[in-house]
Amino acid sequence: MDRRALFRAATAVSAGLTLTPLADARAAGAQQPGGHRAPASTDYPTAVWTPAAASNRTASERPSAYPITHVVIHVTQETFEDTLAIFRNTARRVSAHYVVRSSDGAVAQCVRERDIAWHAGNWTSNTRSVGIEHEGWVDRPEWFTAALYERSAALTAWVCDRYGIPKDRTHIIGHHEVPGATHSDPGPHWDWTRYVRLVNAARL
């Protein structure tokens, strides 16, 4: 098992994940007959793959098809489990790449980063960003736990390093900052100073 898989397994155990289980060979990128590696189950090593419906996203080959230049921060206005169910609902026409749970910071990946999630309400922004949803409500700051901030910041730092995105407020933005946005999330209780500091302090 390689280092990424060990990191994934240790984090999953510590977080007490109860999401969709992953096959060991896929999680580890295990060597297959003929010398080929099985594709990783998720992009982010400690995420659990919980896919959105294919009709709620657009297949692509980013970053070659579109450069990835931003991370967009969302708040779900739903519980973690209800958000995952919405993304699986073919009638809802919405998705995000990741969802972070409030209680422990567990991360579900719902759309591969190479594909376009429908999270920002703006096609250009969708094509050039990774969308991260956070369990909670914009007017209930108690949902923004230390675990949520810390695990989300580590995820954002990882995404920024992967695509060369500057770790600043110009490139890590809220849904409300997307051109033409009709949403207010992450809202006035989201601590941007704390979050950007955690992103820049993350040790990957």
CYANA upper distance limits for C-alpha pairs under 8 A (distance plus 0.5 A):
  1 MET  CA      5 ALA  CA      6.54
  1 MET  CA      6 LEU  CA      7.06
  1 MET  CA     28 ALA  CA      6.27
  1 MET  CA     30 ALA  CA      7.88
  2 ASP  CA      6 LEU  CA      6.81
  2 ASP  CA     28 ALA  CA      7.08
  3 ARG  CA      7 PHE  CA      6.63
  4 ARG  CA      8 ARG  CA      6.64
  4 ARG  CA     28 ALA  CA      8.00
  4 ARG  CA     45 PRO  CA      6.39
  5 ALA  CA      9 ALA  CA      6.61
  5 ALA  CA     27 ALA  CA      6.81
  5 ALA  CA     28 ALA  CA      5.33
  5 ALA  CA     29 GLY  CA      8.33
  5 ALA  CA     45 PRO  CA      7.41
  6 LEU  CA     10 ALA  CA      6.62
  7 PHE  CA     11 THR  CA      6.63
  7 PHE  CA     45 PRO  CA      7.67
  7 PHE  CA     46 THR  CA      7.41
  8 ARG  CA     12 ALA  CA      6.57
  8 ARG  CA     45 PRO  CA      5.88
  8 ARG  CA     46 THR  CA      4.76
  8 ARG  CA     47 ALA  CA      7.97
  9 ALA  CA     13 VAL  CA      6.75
  9 ALA  CA     46 THR  CA      7.96
 10 ALA  CA     14 SER  CA      6.75
 11 THR  CA     15 ALA  CA      6.48
 11 THR  CA     46 THR  CA      6.81
 12 ALA  CA     16 GLY  CA      6.55
 12 ALA  CA     17 LEU  CA      6.10
 12 ALA  CA     46 THR  CA      7.27
 12 ALA  CA    106 ALA  CA      8.39
 13 VAL  CA     17 LEU  CA      7.30
 15 ALA  CA    104 ASP  CA      6.63
 15 ALA  CA    105 GLY  CA      8.08
 15 ALA  CA    106 ALA  CA      6.73
 17 LEU  CA    106 ALA  CA      7.32
 19 LEU  CA     48 VAL  CA      7.26
 19 LEU  CA     50 THR  CA      7.99
 19 LEU  CA    108 ALA  CA      8.42
 20 THR  CA     48 VAL  CA      7.45
 20 THR  CA     49 TRP  CA      7.43
 20 THR  CA     50 THR  CA      6.89
 21 PRO  CA     48 VAL  CA      8.15
 22 LEU  CA     26 ARG  CA      7.68
 22 LEU  CA     27 ALA  CA      6.81
 22 LEU  CA     41 SER  CA      7.97
 22 LEU  CA     48 VAL  CA      7.93
 22 LEU  CA     49 TRP  CA      8.01
 23 ALA  CA     27 ALA  CA      6.62
 24 ASP  CA     28 ALA  CA      6.60
 24 ASP  CA     30 ALA  CA      8.46
 25 ALA  CA     29 GLY  CA      6.44
 25 ALA  CA     30 ALA  CA      5.26
 25 ALA  CA     31 GLN  CA      8.44
 25 ALA  CA     38 ALA  CA      7.73
 26 ARG  CA     30 ALA  CA      6.76
 26 ARG  CA     38 ALA  CA      6.30
 26 ARG  CA     39 PRO  CA      6.84
 26 ARG  CA     40 ALA  CA      6.05
 26 ARG  CA     41 SER  CA      6.12
 27 ALA  CA     40 ALA  CA      6.37
 27 ALA  CA     41 SER  CA      6.01
 27 ALA  CA     42 THR  CA      8.35
 28 ALA  CA     40 ALA  CA      7.55
 29 GLY  CA     37 ARG  CA      6.27
 29 GLY  CA     38 ALA  CA      5.60
 29 GLY  CA     39 PRO  CA      6.39
 29 GLY  CA     40 ALA  CA      5.72
 29 GLY  CA     41 SER  CA      8.43
 30 ALA  CA     37 ARG  CA      6.28
 30 ALA  CA     38 ALA  CA      6.38
 31 GLN  CA     35 GLY  CA      6.74
 31 GLN  CA     36 HIS  CA      6.48
 31 GLN  CA     37 ARG  CA      5.24
 31 GLN  CA     38 ALA  CA      7.18
 32 GLN  CA     36 HIS  CA      5.70
 32 GLN  CA     37 ARG  CA      6.07
 32 GLN  CA     38 ALA  CA      7.02
 41 SER  CA     48 VAL  CA      8.40
 41 SER  CA     49 TRP  CA      6.87
 42 THR  CA     47 ALA  CA      6.93
 42 THR  CA     48 VAL  CA      7.38
 42 THR  CA     49 TRP  CA      6.37
 42 THR  CA    109 GLN  CA      7.22
 42 THR  CA    112 ARG  CA      7.60
 43 ASP  CA     47 ALA  CA      8.31
 43 ASP  CA    112 ARG  CA      7.22
 43 ASP  CA    113 GLU  CA      7.43
 44 TYR  CA    109 GLN  CA      8.33
 44 TYR  CA    155 LEU  CA      7.89
 44 TYR  CA    158 TRP  CA      8.34
 46 THR  CA    107 VAL  CA      7.65
 47 ALA  CA    106 ALA  CA      7.86
 47 ALA  CA    107 VAL  CA      5.36
 47 ALA  CA    108 ALA  CA      5.69
 47 ALA  CA    109 GLN  CA      6.32
 48 VAL  CA    107 VAL  CA      6.97
 48 VAL  CA    108 ALA  CA      5.30
 48 VAL  CA    109 GLN  CA      6.38
 49 TRP  CA    108 ALA  CA      6.45
 49 TRP  CA    109 GLN  CA      5.50
 49 TRP  CA    110 CYS  CA      6.78
 50 THR  CA     84 LEU  CA      7.88
 50 THR  CA    108 ALA  CA      6.51
 50 THR  CA    109 GLN  CA      6.27
 50 THR  CA    110 CYS  CA      5.55
 51 PRO  CA     87 PHE  CA      8.30
 51 PRO  CA     88 ARG  CA      7.57
 51 PRO  CA    109 GLN  CA      7.33
 51 PRO  CA    110 CYS  CA      4.61
 51 PRO  CA    111 VAL  CA      6.53
 52 ALA  CA     56 ASN  CA      7.06
 52 ALA  CA     57 ARG  CA      8.07
 52 ALA  CA     84 LEU  CA      7.90
 52 ALA  CA     87 PHE  CA      5.24
 52 ALA  CA     88 ARG  CA      5.15
 52 ALA  CA     89 ASN  CA      8.35
 52 ALA  CA     95 SER  CA      6.87
 52 ALA  CA    110 CYS  CA      5.53
 52 ALA  CA    111 VAL  CA      6.74
 53 ALA  CA     57 ARG  CA      7.81
 53 ALA  CA     87 PHE  CA      6.82
 53 ALA  CA     88 ARG  CA      5.14
 53 ALA  CA     89 ASN  CA      7.01
 53 ALA  CA     90 THR  CA      6.40
 54 ALA  CA     58 THR  CA      8.02
 54 ALA  CA     90 THR  CA      8.41
 55 SER  CA     90 THR  CA      6.45
 55 SER  CA     93 ARG  CA      7.48
 56 ASN  CA     87 PHE  CA      7.46
 56 ASN  CA     88 ARG  CA      8.38
 56 ASN  CA     90 THR  CA      6.95
 56 ASN  CA     92 ARG  CA      7.74
 56 ASN  CA     93 ARG  CA      5.12
 56 ASN  CA     94 VAL  CA      5.78
 56 ASN  CA     95 SER  CA      6.47
 56 ASN  CA    117 ALA  CA      7.92
 56 ASN  CA    118 TRP  CA      7.23
 57 ARG  CA     93 ARG  CA      8.15
 57 ARG  CA     94 VAL  CA      7.75
 57 ARG  CA     95 SER  CA      7.09
 57 ARG  CA    111 VAL  CA      7.98
 57 ARG  CA    115 ASP  CA      7.73
 57 ARG  CA    116 ILE  CA      6.31
 57 ARG  CA    117 ALA  CA      5.41
 57 ARG  CA    118 TRP  CA      6.24
 58 THR  CA    115 ASP  CA      6.46
 58 THR  CA    116 ILE  CA      5.49
 58 THR  CA    117 ALA  CA      7.09
 58 THR  CA    118 TRP  CA      8.33
 59 ALA  CA    114 ARG  CA      8.21
 59 ALA  CA    115 ASP  CA      5.31
 59 ALA  CA    116 ILE  CA      6.83
 60 SER  CA     65 ALA  CA      7.35
 60 SER  CA    114 ARG  CA      6.42
 60 SER  CA    115 ASP  CA      5.10
 60 SER  CA    116 ILE  CA      6.95
 61 GLU  CA     65 ALA  CA      5.90
 61 GLU  CA     66 TYR  CA      8.23
 61 GLU  CA    114 ARG  CA      5.54
 61 GLU  CA    115 ASP  CA      6.85
 62 ARG  CA     66 TYR  CA      5.78
 62 ARG  CA     67 PRO  CA      7.07
 62 ARG  CA     68 ILE  CA      7.74
 62 ARG  CA    113 GLU  CA      7.73
 62 ARG  CA    114 ARG  CA      4.83
 62 ARG  CA    115 ASP  CA      6.97
 63 PRO  CA     67 PRO  CA      5.12
 63 PRO  CA     68 ILE  CA      6.35
 63 PRO  CA    114 ARG  CA      7.09
 66 TYR  CA    127 THR  CA      6.69
 66 TYR  CA    128 ARG  CA      6.58
 67 PRO  CA    127 THR  CA      8.37
 67 PRO  CA    128 ARG  CA      6.17
 68 ILE  CA    127 THR  CA      7.96
 68 ILE  CA    128 ARG  CA      4.88
 68 ILE  CA    129 SER  CA      5.75
 68 ILE  CA    130 VAL  CA      7.80
 68 ILE  CA    163 TYR  CA      6.95
 68 ILE  CA    165 ILE  CA      8.31
 69 THR  CA    128 ARG  CA      6.09
 69 THR  CA    129 SER  CA      6.42
 69 THR  CA    163 TYR  CA      7.87
 69 THR  CA    164 GLY  CA      8.39
 69 THR  CA    165 ILE  CA      6.22
 69 THR  CA    171 HIS  CA      7.32
 70 HIS  CA    128 ARG  CA      6.97
 70 HIS  CA    129 SER  CA      5.13
 70 HIS  CA    130 VAL  CA      7.07
 70 HIS  CA    165 ILE  CA      7.15
 70 HIS  CA    171 HIS  CA      5.26
 70 HIS  CA    172 ILE  CA      6.31
 70 HIS  CA    173 ILE  CA      7.83
 71 VAL  CA    129 SER  CA      5.82
 71 VAL  CA    130 VAL  CA      5.41
 71 VAL  CA    131 GLY  CA      6.47
 71 VAL  CA    132 ILE  CA      7.87
 71 VAL  CA    156 THR  CA      7.64
 71 VAL  CA    159 VAL  CA      8.43
 71 VAL  CA    160 CYS  CA      8.34
 71 VAL  CA    171 HIS  CA      6.90
 71 VAL  CA    172 ILE  CA      5.34
 71 VAL  CA    173 ILE  CA      6.81
 72 VAL  CA    120 ALA  CA      8.09
 72 VAL  CA    129 SER  CA      7.08
 72 VAL  CA    130 VAL  CA      6.71
 72 VAL  CA    131 GLY  CA      5.35
 72 VAL  CA    132 ILE  CA      6.72
 72 VAL  CA    172 ILE  CA      6.55
 72 VAL  CA    173 ILE  CA      5.56
 72 VAL  CA    174 GLY  CA      5.96
 72 VAL  CA    175 HIS  CA      6.46
 73 ILE  CA    131 GLY  CA      6.82
 73 ILE  CA    132 ILE  CA      5.79
 73 ILE  CA    133 GLU  CA      6.81
 73 ILE  CA    134 HIS  CA      8.23
 73 ILE  CA    172 ILE  CA      7.78
 73 ILE  CA    173 ILE  CA      6.53
 73 ILE  CA    174 GLY  CA      5.20
 73 ILE  CA    175 HIS  CA      6.42
 73 ILE  CA    185 ASP  CA      8.30
 73 ILE  CA    186 PRO  CA      7.08
 74 HIS  CA    131 GLY  CA      7.78
 74 HIS  CA    132 ILE  CA      6.44
 74 HIS  CA    133 GLU  CA      5.05
 74 HIS  CA    134 HIS  CA      6.50
 74 HIS  CA    174 GLY  CA      6.84
 74 HIS  CA    175 HIS  CA      6.16
 74 HIS  CA    185 ASP  CA      6.15
 74 HIS  CA    186 PRO  CA      5.76
 75 VAL  CA    133 GLU  CA      5.87
 75 VAL  CA    134 HIS  CA      5.17
 75 VAL  CA    135 GLU  CA      6.54
 75 VAL  CA    136 GLY  CA      6.46
 75 VAL  CA    137 TRP  CA      6.83
 75 VAL  CA    138 VAL  CA      7.14
 75 VAL  CA    185 ASP  CA      6.11
 75 VAL  CA    186 PRO  CA      5.60
 76 THR  CA     80 PHE  CA      8.30
 76 THR  CA     83 THR  CA      7.28
 76 THR  CA    133 GLU  CA      6.35
 76 THR  CA    134 HIS  CA      6.23
 76 THR  CA    135 GLU  CA      5.79
 76 THR  CA    136 GLY  CA      6.32
 76 THR  CA    137 TRP  CA      7.15
 77 GLN  CA    135 GLU  CA      7.61
 77 GLN  CA    136 GLY  CA      6.07
 77 GLN  CA    137 TRP  CA      5.11
 77 GLN  CA    138 VAL  CA      7.61
 78 GLU  CA     82 ASP  CA      6.57
 78 GLU  CA     83 THR  CA      6.44
 78 GLU  CA    135 GLU  CA      7.04
 78 GLU  CA    136 GLY  CA      6.77
 78 GLU  CA    137 TRP  CA      7.62
 79 THR  CA     83 THR  CA      6.59
 79 THR  CA    135 GLU  CA      6.20
 79 THR  CA    136 GLY  CA      7.01
 80 PHE  CA     84 LEU  CA      6.96
 80 PHE  CA     99 VAL  CA      7.80
 80 PHE  CA    100 VAL  CA      8.02
 80 PHE  CA    101 ARG  CA      6.33
 80 PHE  CA    102 SER  CA      8.35
 80 PHE  CA    134 HIS  CA      8.43
 80 PHE  CA    135 GLU  CA      5.79
 81 GLU  CA     85 ALA  CA      6.78
 82 ASP  CA     86 ILE  CA      6.63
 83 THR  CA     87 PHE  CA      6.84
 84 LEU  CA     88 ARG  CA      6.88
 84 LEU  CA     99 VAL  CA      8.41
 84 LEU  CA    110 CYS  CA      8.30
 85 ALA  CA     89 ASN  CA      6.76
 86 ILE  CA     92 ARG  CA      6.97
 86 ILE  CA     94 VAL  CA      8.15
 86 ILE  CA     95 SER  CA      8.48
 87 PHE  CA     92 ARG  CA      7.59
 87 PHE  CA     93 ARG  CA      8.25
 87 PHE  CA     94 VAL  CA      6.55
 87 PHE  CA     95 SER  CA      5.62
 87 PHE  CA     96 ALA  CA      8.36
 87 PHE  CA    110 CYS  CA      8.17
 89 ASN  CA     93 ARG  CA      8.38
 93 ARG  CA    118 TRP  CA      7.74
 94 VAL  CA    117 ALA  CA      7.98
 94 VAL  CA    118 TRP  CA      5.54
 94 VAL  CA    119 HIS  CA      6.62
 95 SER  CA    110 CYS  CA      7.82
 95 SER  CA    111 VAL  CA      7.96
 95 SER  CA    117 ALA  CA      5.91
 95 SER  CA    118 TRP  CA      5.53
 95 SER  CA    119 HIS  CA      6.05
 96 ALA  CA    110 CYS  CA      6.96
 96 ALA  CA    111 VAL  CA      6.94
 96 ALA  CA    117 ALA  CA      5.59
 96 ALA  CA    118 TRP  CA      6.77
 96 ALA  CA    119 HIS  CA      5.76
 96 ALA  CA    130 VAL  CA      8.17
 96 ALA  CA    131 GLY  CA      5.62
 96 ALA  CA    132 ILE  CA      6.70
 96 ALA  CA    133 GLU  CA      7.15
 97 HIS  CA    109 GLN  CA      6.20
 97 HIS  CA    110 CYS  CA      5.70
 97 HIS  CA    111 VAL  CA      4.95
 97 HIS  CA    112 ARG  CA      6.92
 97 HIS  CA    113 GLU  CA      7.05
 97 HIS  CA    117 ALA  CA      6.54
 97 HIS  CA    130 VAL  CA      6.71
 97 HIS  CA    131 GLY  CA      5.82
 97 HIS  CA    132 ILE  CA      6.62
 98 TYR  CA    107 VAL  CA      7.15
 98 TYR  CA    108 ALA  CA      6.06
 98 TYR  CA    109 GLN  CA      4.96
 98 TYR  CA    110 CYS  CA      6.27
 98 TYR  CA    111 VAL  CA      7.67
 98 TYR  CA    131 GLY  CA      7.02
 98 TYR  CA    132 ILE  CA      5.30
 98 TYR  CA    133 GLU  CA      6.54
 99 VAL  CA    107 VAL  CA      6.23
 99 VAL  CA    108 ALA  CA      5.70
 99 VAL  CA    109 GLN  CA      7.05
 99 VAL  CA    110 CYS  CA      8.08
 99 VAL  CA    132 ILE  CA      6.30
 99 VAL  CA    133 GLU  CA      5.05
 99 VAL  CA    134 HIS  CA      6.18
 99 VAL  CA    135 GLU  CA      7.68
100 VAL  CA    105 GLY  CA      6.06
100 VAL  CA    106 ALA  CA      6.18
100 VAL  CA    107 VAL  CA      5.14
100 VAL  CA    108 ALA  CA      7.03
100 VAL  CA    132 ILE  CA      7.91
100 VAL  CA    133 GLU  CA      6.70
100 VAL  CA    134 HIS  CA      5.34
100 VAL  CA    135 GLU  CA      6.64
100 VAL  CA    148 LEU  CA      7.07
100 VAL  CA    151 ARG  CA      8.28
100 VAL  CA    152 SER  CA      7.09
101 ARG  CA    105 GLY  CA      5.35
101 ARG  CA    106 ALA  CA      5.70
101 ARG  CA    107 VAL  CA      6.95
101 ARG  CA    134 HIS  CA      6.93
101 ARG  CA    135 GLU  CA      5.85
101 ARG  CA    148 LEU  CA      7.01
102 SER  CA    106 ALA  CA      8.36
102 SER  CA    134 HIS  CA      7.60
102 SER  CA    135 GLU  CA      5.93
102 SER  CA    136 GLY  CA      7.46
102 SER  CA    143 TRP  CA      6.28
102 SER  CA    144 PHE  CA      6.95
102 SER  CA    145 THR  CA      6.60
102 SER  CA    147 ALA  CA      7.60
102 SER  CA    148 LEU  CA      5.73
103 SER  CA    143 TRP  CA      8.36
103 SER  CA    145 THR  CA      7.47
103 SER  CA    147 ALA  CA      7.45
103 SER  CA    148 LEU  CA      7.64
104 ASP  CA    147 ALA  CA      5.76
104 ASP  CA    148 LEU  CA      6.95
105 GLY  CA    147 ALA  CA      5.40
105 GLY  CA    148 LEU  CA      4.76
105 GLY  CA    149 TYR  CA      8.01
105 GLY  CA    150 GLU  CA      7.91
105 GLY  CA    151 ARG  CA      5.71
105 GLY  CA    152 SER  CA      7.44
106 ALA  CA    148 LEU  CA      8.37
106 ALA  CA    151 ARG  CA      7.81
107 VAL  CA    151 ARG  CA      8.33
107 VAL  CA    152 SER  CA      8.48
111 VAL  CA    115 ASP  CA      7.09
111 VAL  CA    116 ILE  CA      8.12
111 VAL  CA    117 ALA  CA      6.81
113 GLU  CA    130 VAL  CA      7.29
116 ILE  CA    126 ASN  CA      6.67
116 ILE  CA    127 THR  CA      6.16
117 ALA  CA    126 ASN  CA      6.90
117 ALA  CA    127 THR  CA      8.44
117 ALA  CA    130 VAL  CA      8.20
117 ALA  CA    131 GLY  CA      7.69
118 TRP  CA    126 ASN  CA      6.78
119 HIS  CA    126 ASN  CA      7.16
119 HIS  CA    131 GLY  CA      6.74
120 ALA  CA    125 SER  CA      6.97
120 ALA  CA    126 ASN  CA      6.31
120 ALA  CA    131 GLY  CA      8.06
120 ALA  CA    175 HIS  CA      6.81
120 ALA  CA    178 VAL  CA      7.24
120 ALA  CA    181 ALA  CA      7.99
121 GLY  CA    125 SER  CA      8.46
121 GLY  CA    126 ASN  CA      7.98
121 GLY  CA    180 GLY  CA      8.35
121 GLY  CA    181 ALA  CA      7.15
122 ASN  CA    126 ASN  CA      6.54
122 ASN  CA    178 VAL  CA      7.81
122 ASN  CA    179 PRO  CA      7.58
122 ASN  CA    180 GLY  CA      7.70
122 ASN  CA    181 ALA  CA      8.15
123 TRP  CA    127 THR  CA      6.70
124 THR  CA    128 ARG  CA      7.02
125 SER  CA    129 SER  CA      6.50
125 SER  CA    178 VAL  CA      7.52
126 ASN  CA    130 VAL  CA      8.07
130 VAL  CA    159 VAL  CA      8.44
134 HIS  CA    148 LEU  CA      8.10
135 GLU  CA    143 TRP  CA      7.60
136 GLY  CA    140 ARG  CA      7.62
136 GLY  CA    141 PRO  CA      8.49
136 GLY  CA    143 TRP  CA      5.64
136 GLY  CA    144 PHE  CA      7.58
137 TRP  CA    141 PRO  CA      7.90
137 TRP  CA    143 TRP  CA      7.60
138 VAL  CA    184 SER  CA      8.43
138 VAL  CA    185 ASP  CA      6.68
138 VAL  CA    186 PRO  CA      6.41
138 VAL  CA    187 GLY  CA      5.44
138 VAL  CA    188 PRO  CA      7.68
138 VAL  CA    189 HIS  CA      7.29
138 VAL  CA    190 TRP  CA      8.29
139 ASP  CA    187 GLY  CA      7.77
139 ASP  CA    188 PRO  CA      8.30
139 ASP  CA    189 HIS  CA      7.55
140 ARG  CA    189 HIS  CA      8.31
141 PRO  CA    189 HIS  CA      6.22
141 PRO  CA    190 TRP  CA      7.92
144 PHE  CA    148 LEU  CA      6.63
144 PHE  CA    149 TYR  CA      7.28
144 PHE  CA    190 TRP  CA      7.92
145 THR  CA    149 TYR  CA      6.83
146 ALA  CA    150 GLU  CA      6.52
147 ALA  CA    151 ARG  CA      6.43
148 LEU  CA    152 SER  CA      6.32
149 TYR  CA    153 ALA  CA      6.39
149 TYR  CA    195 TYR  CA      6.93
149 TYR  CA    198 LEU  CA      8.29
150 GLU  CA    154 ALA  CA      6.75
150 GLU  CA    195 TYR  CA      8.44
150 GLU  CA    198 LEU  CA      7.13
151 ARG  CA    155 LEU  CA      6.80
152 SER  CA    156 THR  CA      6.65
153 ALA  CA    157 ALA  CA      6.50
153 ALA  CA    195 TYR  CA      6.85
153 ALA  CA    196 VAL  CA      7.99
153 ALA  CA    198 LEU  CA      6.18
153 ALA  CA    199 VAL  CA      5.05
153 ALA  CA    202 ALA  CA      7.58
154 ALA  CA    158 TRP  CA      6.67
154 ALA  CA    198 LEU  CA      8.05
154 ALA  CA    199 VAL  CA      6.57
154 ALA  CA    202 ALA  CA      6.00
154 ALA  CA    203 ARG  CA      8.13
154 ALA  CA    204 LEU  CA      7.85
155 LEU  CA    159 VAL  CA      6.77
156 THR  CA    160 CYS  CA      6.57
156 THR  CA    199 VAL  CA      7.00
157 ALA  CA    161 ASP  CA      6.63
157 ALA  CA    167 LYS  CA      7.71
157 ALA  CA    199 VAL  CA      5.63
157 ALA  CA    200 ASN  CA      7.38
157 ALA  CA    202 ALA  CA      6.98
157 ALA  CA    204 LEU  CA      8.46
158 TRP  CA    162 ARG  CA      6.58
158 TRP  CA    204 LEU  CA      7.42
159 VAL  CA    163 TYR  CA      6.86
159 VAL  CA    165 ILE  CA      8.24
160 CYS  CA    164 GLY  CA      6.03
160 CYS  CA    165 ILE  CA      4.92
160 CYS  CA    166 PRO  CA      7.03
160 CYS  CA    167 LYS  CA      7.10
161 ASP  CA    165 ILE  CA      6.99
165 ILE  CA    171 HIS  CA      7.35
166 PRO  CA    171 HIS  CA      6.79
167 LYS  CA    171 HIS  CA      7.24
167 LYS  CA    172 ILE  CA      7.25
167 LYS  CA    196 VAL  CA      7.63
167 LYS  CA    199 VAL  CA      7.46
167 LYS  CA    200 ASN  CA      6.98
168 ASP  CA    172 ILE  CA      6.41
168 ASP  CA    196 VAL  CA      7.17
169 ARG  CA    173 ILE  CA      6.47
169 ARG  CA    196 VAL  CA      7.95
173 ILE  CA    177 GLU  CA      6.77
173 ILE  CA    178 VAL  CA      8.20
174 GLY  CA    178 VAL  CA      7.68
174 GLY  CA    185 ASP  CA      6.97
174 GLY  CA    186 PRO  CA      6.46
175 HIS  CA    181 ALA  CA      7.39
175 HIS  CA    183 HIS  CA      7.02
175 HIS  CA    184 SER  CA      7.37
175 HIS  CA    185 ASP  CA      6.13
175 HIS  CA    186 PRO  CA      7.22
176 HIS  CA    181 ALA  CA      6.01
176 HIS  CA    182 THR  CA      7.48
176 HIS  CA    183 HIS  CA      5.87
176 HIS  CA    184 SER  CA      5.34
176 HIS  CA    185 ASP  CA      6.24
176 HIS  CA    186 PRO  CA      7.89
177 GLU  CA    181 ALA  CA      7.25
186 PRO  CA    190 TRP  CA      6.41
191 ASP  CA    195 TYR  CA      6.63
192 TRP  CA    196 VAL  CA      6.49
193 THR  CA    197 ARG  CA      6.65
194 ARG  CA    198 LEU  CA      6.69
195 TYR  CA    199 VAL  CA      6.69
196 VAL  CA    200 ASN  CA      6.72
197 ARG  CA    201 ALA  CA      6.62
198 LEU  CA    202 ALA  CA      6.46
